[in-house]
Amino acid sequence: MAEYANCPNCDSPIKSGLFNSNELLNDELCLLINEFGSRRSAGYCKKCGTDLSHDAMAKLREIFSDAQSEVRKNISNIPIVTTHSPFGWQYRILGMASGQSTTGTGLFSEFTASWTDLFGMQSSAYNEKIANGESLCASQLRSKAVAMGGNAIIAADIDYSELGAGKGMIMVCMSGTVVRLENLDVLEQGKIAALQIIKENSASLSHLNKRFPETIKAIRKSALPQQ
């Protein structure tokens, strides 16, 4: 930012001091105010810009949250297939992605599994934990696909393993190749619409991340649950 003796917006003197200072806001906050506020200025000082930046950040937070919500609501429509080259698909390979989930079976689950095995039945406790692990891995894969600019995952593979003998820990791992499917007409109409929503909103999120990196970082941090 250029050096100013007075604030370009309110004309207050720019000065430094222990008890009576007034500094200019950084470039990103000025850009934020200009884009999401009601004013346009070459710069703002702390005296006039603090409230303006808070209002602009609130608008940015709302836009960012709405875009994230739209992606989350539609992300389950990203296809995950085990086929290495699905028939009729025209796509560009973007890279590999993987997801992992570790869960404890617990003493009760192990006792139940032993009891049901005795009668040749399946353990619903185990099955539910494994199914939850599979679902979490699939969500991780889809999220990574969106981050890579993809809209489908092919050649998916899933593995299960026990972590340490007798420790009651199960690991579920899923991996696949992220692709950008070009001829979306091979999919159902509902999935096509969902993928378009994901594309538009992920592009908006990417743009905001690049334009306001520090502000988005602060928004993400404030969204984390308090420890």
Helices and strands as residue ranges (DSSP letters): H 27-36, H 46-74, G 75-77, E 91-104, H 106-118, H 124-147, E 152-162, E 169-181, G 184-186, H 189-211, H 213-223
